[in-house]
């Protein structure tokens, strides 16, 4: 990924400086071709035993005598853990959504625009909000998250299958010489072998070249702007999103 200045920046540095803070939307340069063009929207979902929507409580049946109205939502079970990732058709980018109990976070990047989201999971659905009007929503079930995504005034639909590590969402931050470096990645295993990944990196609001993660060991250290960063998987930073 070449070093280019942001095209659009909708998130303030102070937002992400507080952990991940409120989700951000930031313009990014063209993605690595191997990270945004090698998969198709119809790639088969990865096996993720015990984490699909039917098993994690997202579509649990209600008691006949206590059927909720269409406007009511039932809280997700405290132990729900599910990760989804896939391509956004018509866009070329990737989206990743992770659910932990009643909390959900997401990240979208298409090589030009990125967006962080946070929100809740209940009644077999996730509702995610980002900065600058960015938003996403999805129904969980059948081993996938089927929903919509709105960023920068544009809207797309997607169907992201459940995935298992090392596929998923990763994040790294570091304080270097008084400035904050932050980076995000989506890693997605290809059925034919290897990985598709896309991401961005910034030092404060200046964009940096983002290194590729080791697909098999995505939490291995990486170097950005002569600083060593240690990527975390979603379980390592989801609680930072407030």
C-alpha positions as CSV (number, residue, x, y, z in Angstrom):
1,X,0.0,0.0,0.0
2,X,1.6,3.2,-1.1
3,X,1.9,6.3,1.1
4,X,-0.9,8.7,0.1
5,X,-2.6,11.5,2.0
6,X,-6.1,10.9,3.2
7,X,-8.8,11.8,0.8
8,X,-11.5,12.3,3.4
9,X,-11.2,12.3,7.2
10,X,-14.3,12.1,9.2
11,X,-12.8,11.1,12.5
12,X,-10.9,13.2,14.9
13,X,-7.7,11.9,16.3
14,X,-9.0,12.5,19.8
15,X,-11.7,10.0,19.2
16,X,-9.4,7.1,18.6
17,X,-6.8,8.3,21.1
18,X,-9.1,7.1,23.9
19,X,-8.7,3.4,23.1
20,X,-10.7,3.0,20.0
21,X,-13.3,5.5,21.1
22,X,-16.2,6.4,18.9
23,X,-15.9,4.7,15.5
24,X,-14.1,6.6,12.8
25,X,-14.3,7.0,9.0
26,X,-11.1,7.9,7.3
27,X,-10.0,8.0,3.6
28,X,-7.2,5.5,2.7
29,X,-5.1,4.8,-0.4
30,X,-5.7,1.9,-2.8
31,X,-5.5,-1.5,-1.1
32,X,-2.9,-4.1,-1.8
33,X,-4.2,-6.0,-4.8
34,X,-3.9,-9.2,-2.9
35,X,-5.9,-7.7,-0.2
36,X,-8.9,-6.5,-2.1
37,X,-9.2,-8.4,-5.4
38,X,-8.4,-12.1,-4.9
39,X,-11.6,-13.2,-3.2
40,X,-15.1,-13.2,-4.7
41,X,-18.3,-12.3,-2.9
42,X,-19.4,-16.0,-3.2
43,X,-16.5,-17.5,-1.3
44,X,-17.8,-20.3,0.9
45,X,-18.0,-19.6,4.6
46,X,-15.3,-21.0,6.9
47,X,-16.3,-23.6,9.4
48,X,-16.8,-22.1,12.8
49,X,-18.4,-24.8,15.0
50,X,-20.6,-23.5,17.7
51,X,-20.5,-19.9,16.6
52,X,-23.2,-19.6,14.1
53,X,-26.4,-17.5,14.6
54,X,-28.6,-20.5,15.4
55,X,-26.2,-21.9,18.1
56,X,-25.3,-18.7,19.7
57,X,-28.8,-17.7,20.6
58,X,-29.3,-15.1,17.9
59,X,-32.5,-16.9,16.7
60,X,-33.7,-18.7,19.9
61,X,-37.4,-19.5,19.9
62,X,-39.6,-17.6,22.3
63,X,-42.1,-19.2,24.7
64,X,-45.5,-19.5,23.1
65,X,-47.1,-17.6,26.0
66,X,-44.4,-14.8,25.9
67,X,-44.0,-14.1,22.2
68,X,-42.4,-10.7,21.9
69,X,-43.9,-8.1,19.6
70,X,-42.0,-7.2,16.4
71,X,-40.6,-4.1,18.1
72,X,-39.3,-5.9,21.1
73,X,-35.8,-7.4,21.2
74,X,-34.5,-10.1,23.5
75,X,-31.0,-9.6,24.9
76,X,-28.3,-11.9,23.5
77,X,-27.0,-14.6,25.8
78,X,-24.0,-13.4,27.9
79,X,-21.8,-16.2,26.5
80,X,-22.4,-15.4,22.8
81,X,-19.2,-15.3,20.8
82,X,-19.3,-15.0,17.0
83,X,-17.0,-13.5,14.3
84,X,-18.1,-12.7,10.8
85,X,-16.0,-11.4,7.9
86,X,-16.5,-11.1,4.1
87,X,-16.5,-9.0,1.0
88,X,-18.9,-6.1,0.4
89,X,-20.3,-6.8,-3.1
90,X,-20.2,-3.8,-5.5
91,X,-17.5,-2.2,-3.3
92,X,-14.5,-4.5,-3.2
93,X,-13.9,-3.9,0.4
94,X,-14.1,-6.2,3.4
95,X,-16.2,-6.0,6.5
96,X,-15.7,-7.7,9.9
97,X,-18.2,-7.9,12.7
98,X,-17.6,-9.5,16.1
99,X,-20.2,-10.2,18.8
100,X,-19.3,-10.7,22.4
101,X,-22.4,-11.1,24.6
102,X,-24.6,-8.0,24.0
103,X,-21.8,-6.0,22.5
104,X,-20.8,-5.8,18.9
105,X,-18.1,-4.0,17.0
106,X,-17.2,-3.8,13.3
107,X,-14.7,-2.5,10.9
108,X,-14.9,-1.8,7.2
109,X,-12.1,-0.9,4.7
110,X,-12.2,-0.9,0.9
111,X,-8.7,0.5,0.2
112,X,-10.0,4.1,0.0
113,X,-12.3,4.4,3.1
114,X,-12.3,2.8,6.5
115,X,-14.9,2.9,9.3
116,X,-15.0,1.6,12.8
117,X,-18.3,0.8,14.4
118,X,-19.7,-0.1,17.8
119,X,-23.1,-1.1,19.0
120,X,-25.2,-3.8,20.5
121,X,-26.4,-7.3,19.7
122,X,-29.9,-8.5,20.6
123,X,-32.7,-10.5,19.3
124,X,-30.5,-12.0,16.5
125,X,-29.6,-8.6,15.2
126,X,-26.7,-6.1,15.5
127,X,-27.0,-2.4,15.3
128,X,-23.7,-0.5,14.7
129,X,-23.0,3.2,14.6
130,X,-19.9,5.0,13.3
131,X,-18.5,8.5,13.1
132,X,-19.9,11.0,10.6
133,X,-23.2,9.1,10.0
134,X,-21.6,5.8,9.2
135,X,-23.8,2.9,10.3
136,X,-24.3,-0.8,9.7
137,X,-26.9,-3.4,10.7
138,X,-27.2,-7.1,10.2
139,X,-29.3,-10.2,11.1
140,X,-27.4,-13.1,12.5
141,X,-28.3,-16.6,11.6
142,X,-27.6,-19.5,9.2
143,X,-23.9,-19.1,9.8
144,X,-23.7,-15.5,8.5
145,X,-24.4,-11.9,9.2
146,X,-26.7,-10.5,6.5
147,X,-27.0,-6.8,6.4
148,X,-26.3,-3.4,5.1
149,X,-23.5,-0.8,5.4
150,X,-23.5,3.0,5.0
151,X,-20.3,5.0,4.8
152,X,-19.7,8.4,3.2
153,X,-23.2,8.7,2.0
154,X,-23.1,5.4,0.1
155,X,-24.8,2.2,1.0
156,X,-24.1,-1.5,0.3
157,X,-25.5,-4.9,1.3
158,X,-23.4,-7.8,2.4
159,X,-23.5,-11.3,3.7
160,X,-20.5,-12.1,5.8
161,X,-20.0,-15.8,6.9
162,X,-18.8,-16.8,10.3
163,X,-15.0,-17.2,10.5
164,X,-12.5,-18.6,12.8
165,X,-9.0,-17.4,13.7
166,X,-6.8,-16.3,12.2
167,X,-9.5,-14.7,10.0
168,X,-11.1,-11.7,11.7
169,X,-10.5,-8.2,13.0
170,X,-7.1,-6.9,14.3
171,X,-6.0,-3.7,15.9
172,X,-2.7,-2.2,17.1
173,X,-1.8,1.1,18.8
174,X,1.4,2.6,20.2
175,X,2.6,5.9,21.6
176,X,5.8,7.0,19.8
177,X,7.6,10.3,20.4
178,X,4.5,11.9,21.7
179,X,2.3,10.8,18.8
180,X,-0.2,7.9,18.6
181,X,0.2,5.3,15.9
182,X,-2.9,3.2,15.2
183,X,-3.6,0.5,12.6
184,X,-6.5,-1.8,11.8
185,X,-6.7,-4.9,9.6
186,X,-9.3,-7.5,8.4
187,X,-7.8,-10.9,7.6
188,X,-9.7,-13.4,5.6
189,X,-8.6,-16.9,4.7
190,X,-9.0,-17.8,1.0
191,X,-10.5,-21.2,0.2
192,X,-7.7,-21.8,-2.3
193,X,-5.1,-21.0,0.3
194,X,-3.4,-17.9,1.6
195,X,-5.1,-14.8,3.0
196,X,-6.9,-11.6,1.8
197,X,-6.3,-8.7,4.1
198,X,-6.9,-5.0,4.0
199,X,-6.1,-2.3,6.5
200,X,-4.9,1.2,7.3
201,X,-2.3,2.9,9.6
202,X,-2.0,6.5,10.9
203,X,0.3,8.4,13.1
204,X,-2.1,11.0,14.6
205,X,-3.9,12.0,11.4
206,X,-1.1,11.4,8.9
207,X,-1.4,8.2,7.0
208,X,1.4,5.7,7.0
209,X,2.2,2.6,4.9
210,X,0.4,-0.3,6.6
211,X,2.4,-3.5,6.8
212,X,0.7,-6.9,6.0
213,X,0.2,-9.2,8.9
214,X,1.5,-12.7,9.0
215,X,-1.7,-14.5,7.9
216,X,-1.0,-17.6,10.1
217,X,0.2,-15.5,13.0
218,X,-1.6,-12.1,12.7
219,X,-0.7,-11.1,16.2
220,X,3.1,-11.3,15.5
221,X,4.8,-7.9,15.9
222,X,4.9,-5.5,12.9
223,X,7.0,-2.3,12.3
224,X,5.3,1.0,11.4
225,X,7.3,4.2,11.1
226,X,10.3,2.5,12.9
227,X,8.0,1.6,15.8
228,X,7.2,-2.0,16.8
229,X,3.5,-2.6,17.2
230,X,1.8,-5.7,18.6
231,X,-1.6,-6.4,16.9
232,X,-4.4,-7.7,19.0
233,X,-7.3,-9.8,17.9
234,X,-10.8,-8.6,18.8
235,X,-10.8,-10.1,22.2
236,X,-7.8,-8.0,23.1
237,X,-9.5,-4.6,22.4
238,X,-13.3,-5.0,22.3
239,X,-13.6,-3.7,25.9
240,X,-11.7,-0.6,24.9
241,X,-14.6,0.6,22.8
242,X,-16.9,2.6,25.0
